[in-house]
Amino acid sequence: MESIVKVPRFLVIKQYLENHINTGNWPAGTRVPSENDLAETFSVSRMTARRALAELDRQGLLLRSPGSGSFVKKIDKKRPKIELVDVIEDLLAAGRYRCRVLSMDAIQSDSETASSMEIDIGENLFKATFLYLDLDKPCQLEHLYVNSSLVPAFMKQNYEKISPSSYIDWITGDCESDYLLNSVIASPGERRELALTGEDEQACIKLRRRIWMGGNIVSLSVTINPGQLYQLQSVI
């Protein structure tokens, strides 16, 4: 007697959405069904519907806008990929890595954080702020939010020996990440921590990275990097 393989419900929803997108039934800009609509149509929880939408977002098929919904994304196949050069990993490899823990607390997510991490308001998180140094010279400021249920020992680690991102990557294994890169002017507090004194040093790179595991966001990292220290490489 053959065994019946049960397909996870989020995959059924994902395939349903993909079919409409790939066949052209939903062209670029089309608003796809909401989490509530999908949950009702497929008789599943909102979390299951959210996971299907999040998977397609990470694949680059959807553009999700908090408060507005999810839309079919226009894909530019000729766009080159950008490789991010991790200055912290370079410092670790060179033996020049230093870290100062500026703060570390257990908190509950507010509306903004819950939206960014795609969780419910009031869920438990760890929030930490780190200043990274190249020996004695500040080179990166990081605000980090971590799902405490997925990385429960986060606050017990010694981050003078290992970077927080390295620890989370070790815990999660080969997981996916998404990135958002912006140029910003450093705030007075950020300039103070990063020892940026001249007017020409105020331009910084702001990088948001989310790490995913099993359809859930493990961590949300927002780093402020002095513009002259950060590098991007184009990969065709």
Residue, then its C-alpha position, 0 to 999 in steps of 0.5 A: m500500500e502506497s503512503i500518501v505524502k501530505v503537502p504542507r498547506f503553505l506550499v499549496i498556497k505558494q503554488y497557487l500564487e506562483n501559478h497565477i503570476n507565472t502564467g501572466n494572469w496576475p501581471a506586474g502591479t497586481r495586488v494579490p489576495s491578503e493574508n486574511d483572504l488566503a487564510e479564509t480561502f484555504s482554511v488555514s491560519r494567518m501565519t500559514a498564509r503569511r509564510a507563503l507570501a513571505e516565501l514569494d517575497r524572498q524569491g523576488l516575485l512579490l513586493r510587500s508593503p505594510g498596510s497596503g498589501s502584496f503586489v506582483k513585482k516587475i522582474d528585471k532579468k538584466r539587473p546585475k547582482i550586488e555583492l556586499v563585502d562584510v567588513i566585520e567578517d574581514l576584521l574577524a579573519a584578520g584578527r582585528y575585530r573588537c566589539r562593545v555592547l552598548s545595550m542588550d535587553a529583553i523587550q516586546s515588539d511594538s507596531e514598527t518592529a512587529s511589521s518589520m519582523e512580520i510578527d504580532i505586536g507584543e511578541n518577545l524579542f531581544k534588542a541589542t546595540f553593538l559598536y564594532l571596531d577595527l582594533d580601536k577605530p569604530c567602523q560600524l554601529e548595529h541595532l539588532y532585534v532577535n526572535s527570543s524563541l528561536v535564539p534563546a541563548f542570544m544574550k548569554q554569548n560573549y560577543e567580544k570573541i564572536s560577532p552576533s551575526s556569526y552566532i546567529d548564522w551558526i544557530t540557523g545554519d544555511c538560511e536565507s537573508d534579505y537586504l535593504l540598502n540606503s545612503v543616509i546622513a548619520s545622526p548626531g548620536e551615530r556620529r559620536e559613537l562612530a567618531l565621525t567629526g568632519e562634514d564629509e564623514q557624515a554620509c553613511i551606508k544603512l544596511r537592513r538584513r533579515i535572516w529567515m528560518g522555516g518561514n519565520i524571521v530570526s533576526l533584524s539587523v540595522t547597521i550604520n557604516p561610514g561610507q568611506l569604509y563600506q564596499l559594494q561589488s557588482v556581479i554580472 
